[in-house]
Amino acid sequence: MANYQISYALMRKKEGYYSNVSSDLGGETYAGISRKWNPTFAGWKIIDATKPLKRHQKVNSAELEVLIANFYTRYWKNIAGSEIKSQAIADIFFDFNVLSGSAVLVMQRTLNQKFGKKLLEDNQIGPNTILAINQVSPTLLHQAYKQGRELFHRQKVAENPSQAVNLPGWLNRINEFPDLIQKKKSSSISLR
């Protein structure tokens, strides 16, 4: 079964440290945690005490790092990450759940549209969704979920063109997950 610490470490590299970019609908963030959406996060007291901060600046606090790791466990539980057999699937699913509240919905749509499953598309993880995730080829699901994530982001930009500035970063984040499908090496035959 998938391991939270592995998925967390991969996601944590992507989320970075301090940011307050006007194009980010979440506003001020630290380690991907939005003050707008998470104003009661205990880490804000530590962060505020070290201001002013520059973009991408790290706050050197072991206590803050523990608070961040504990904060993200809810995103892991929200996808039932420990019940997923494939670490690669858990990694890409968890990463998207941190980035978007629609990760489960995109997974359900992917399973329905690409693998013929008949899941209720309710954006709620449940035993049927977990069963479907674990039944299909992790290699094929990984590729299809990457495509589903890309489609989701492109649709969001179509709905809100002000977010087009974020699209390259979102797509890069998806592409940081290596394809699991092995490309066949062409063999050459030498005739002597």
C-alpha positions as a printed Julia matrix, in Angstrom:
192×3 Matrix{Float64}:
   0.0    0.0     0.0
   1.06   3.58   -0.62
   3.12   5.49    1.94
   2.19   9.04    2.99
   5.78  10.09    3.68
   6.82   9.3     0.1
   3.89  11.19   -1.43
   4.34  14.07    1.02
   8.05  14.45    0.19
   7.3   14.62   -3.56
   4.48  17.12   -3.11
   6.45  19.23   -0.64
   9.19  19.84   -3.21
   6.58  21.28   -5.57
   4.89  23.56   -3.05
   8.02  25.45   -2.0
   7.94  28.09    0.71
   6.61  31.65    0.94
   4.6   33.18   -1.87
   2.16  36.05   -2.27
   1.42  36.29   -6.0
  -1.53  38.36   -7.19
  -2.53  35.78   -9.84
  -2.88  33.04   -7.2
  -6.52  32.84   -6.15
  -5.32  31.5    -2.79
  -3.39  34.69   -2.11
  -0.6   34.47    0.44
   0.72  30.94    0.82
   3.44  29.07    2.61
   4.31  25.53    1.54
   1.15  25.61   -0.57
  -1.06  26.43    2.42
  -3.28  29.38    1.53
  -3.98  31.92    4.25
  -7.24  32.77    2.47
  -8.53  29.19    2.65
  -6.75  28.19    5.88
  -6.66  31.27    8.13
  -6.54  29.2    11.34
  -3.42  27.22   10.36
  -1.2   27.45   13.45
   1.89  27.99   11.31
   0.81  31.52   10.37
   1.95  32.76   13.79
   5.47  31.49   13.12
   5.46  32.83    9.56
   4.15  36.26   10.6
   6.83  36.53   13.3
   9.55  36.23   10.64
   8.17  38.79    8.17
   8.98  40.47    5.91
   9.58  37.49    3.66
  10.66  37.37    0.05
   9.08  35.07   -2.52
  10.31  31.47   -2.12
  11.95  32.31    1.21
  12.07  29.49    3.74
  11.26  30.04    7.4
  13.76  27.99    9.41
  11.53  26.43   12.03
  11.31  22.75   12.92
   7.97  23.43   14.6
   6.61  24.93   11.38
   7.74  21.9     9.36
   5.88  19.57   11.77
   2.74  21.73   11.53
   2.93  21.61    7.72
   3.34  17.81    7.6
   0.42  17.37   10.0
  -1.7   19.81    7.99
  -1.32  17.76    4.82
  -2.36  14.45    6.42
  -5.99  15.46    5.89
  -5.39  15.63    2.14
  -3.94  12.1     2.3
  -6.92  10.83    4.29
  -9.29  12.58    1.87
  -8.06  10.3    -0.94
  -7.68   7.23    1.32
  -4.07   7.19    0.2
  -3.07   4.32    2.47
  -5.61   2.09    0.71
  -4.13   2.67   -2.75
  -1.88  -0.17   -3.9
   0.26   1.82   -6.34
   2.63   4.41   -4.87
   2.8    6.2    -8.23
  -1.0    6.58   -8.31
  -1.09   7.76   -4.71
   1.66  10.29   -5.46
  -0.06  11.92   -8.43
  -3.52  11.73   -6.79
  -2.31  13.26   -3.5
  -0.42  15.99   -5.34
  -3.55  17.01   -7.21
  -5.69  16.84   -4.08
  -3.36  19.37   -2.48
  -3.58  21.6    -5.55
  -7.31  21.29   -6.25
 -10.46  20.36   -4.42
 -11.53  18.38   -7.49
  -8.91  15.62   -7.43
 -11.36  12.86   -6.51
 -13.87  14.02   -9.13
 -11.18  13.97  -11.83
 -10.16  10.48  -10.69
 -13.76   9.26  -10.83
 -14.25  10.74  -14.3
 -10.99   9.21  -15.49
 -12.0    5.78  -14.21
 -15.46   6.08  -15.79
 -14.41   7.5   -19.15
 -11.14   5.64  -19.74
 -11.79   2.35  -17.95
 -15.56   1.88  -18.25
 -16.24   2.1   -14.52
 -19.66   3.22  -13.33
 -18.69   5.36  -10.35
 -20.86   8.11   -8.96
 -18.99  11.33   -9.77
 -19.5   12.97   -6.39
 -15.93  14.07   -5.55
 -16.03  11.82   -2.47
 -13.61   8.96   -1.97
 -15.32   5.74   -1.02
 -14.85   1.99   -1.25
 -16.04   1.82   -4.86
 -13.58   4.46   -6.04
 -10.71   2.83   -4.14
 -11.66  -0.58   -5.54
 -11.72   0.82   -9.08
  -8.32   2.52   -8.61
  -6.8   -0.73   -7.41
  -8.42  -2.85  -10.15
  -7.04  -1.05  -13.19
  -3.51  -0.97  -14.55
  -1.53   1.6   -12.54
   0.51   2.4   -15.64
  -2.55   3.18  -17.75
  -4.36   4.98  -14.91
  -1.33   7.15  -14.23
  -1.21   8.28  -17.87
  -4.98   8.82  -18.05
  -5.01  10.78  -14.78
  -2.25  13.05  -16.05
  -4.45  13.75  -19.08
  -7.47  14.31  -16.84
  -5.54  16.8   -14.72
  -4.43  18.69  -17.83
  -7.99  18.84  -19.17
  -9.22  20.08  -15.78
  -6.71  22.94  -15.75
  -7.43  23.92  -19.33
 -11.17  24.01  -18.54
 -10.51  26.2   -15.48
  -8.57  28.65  -17.63
 -11.39  28.67  -20.21
 -13.84  29.49  -17.39
 -11.55  32.12  -15.85
  -9.02  33.51  -18.36
  -7.22  35.44  -15.6
  -5.78  32.08  -14.55
  -4.01  31.54  -17.89
  -0.84  32.88  -16.29
  -0.84  29.83  -13.99
  -1.4   27.22  -16.71
   2.27  26.67  -17.63
   3.12  25.99  -13.99
   0.2   23.6   -13.58
   1.19  21.71  -16.71
   4.83  21.58  -15.63
   3.71  20.16  -12.3
   1.84  17.37  -14.1
   4.78  16.66  -16.37
   7.14  16.35  -13.4
   5.48  12.96  -12.85
   7.37  10.64  -15.19
   5.37   8.51  -17.57
   5.13   4.93  -16.38
   4.7    3.64  -19.91
   8.05   2.43  -21.16
   8.9    3.7   -24.59
  10.03   0.85  -26.79
  13.59   1.18  -27.96
  13.97   0.75  -31.66
  16.32  -2.02  -32.52
  18.56  -1.81  -35.49
  19.79  -4.76  -37.43
  23.22  -4.65  -38.87
  23.75  -6.47  -42.14
  27.4   -7.24  -42.74
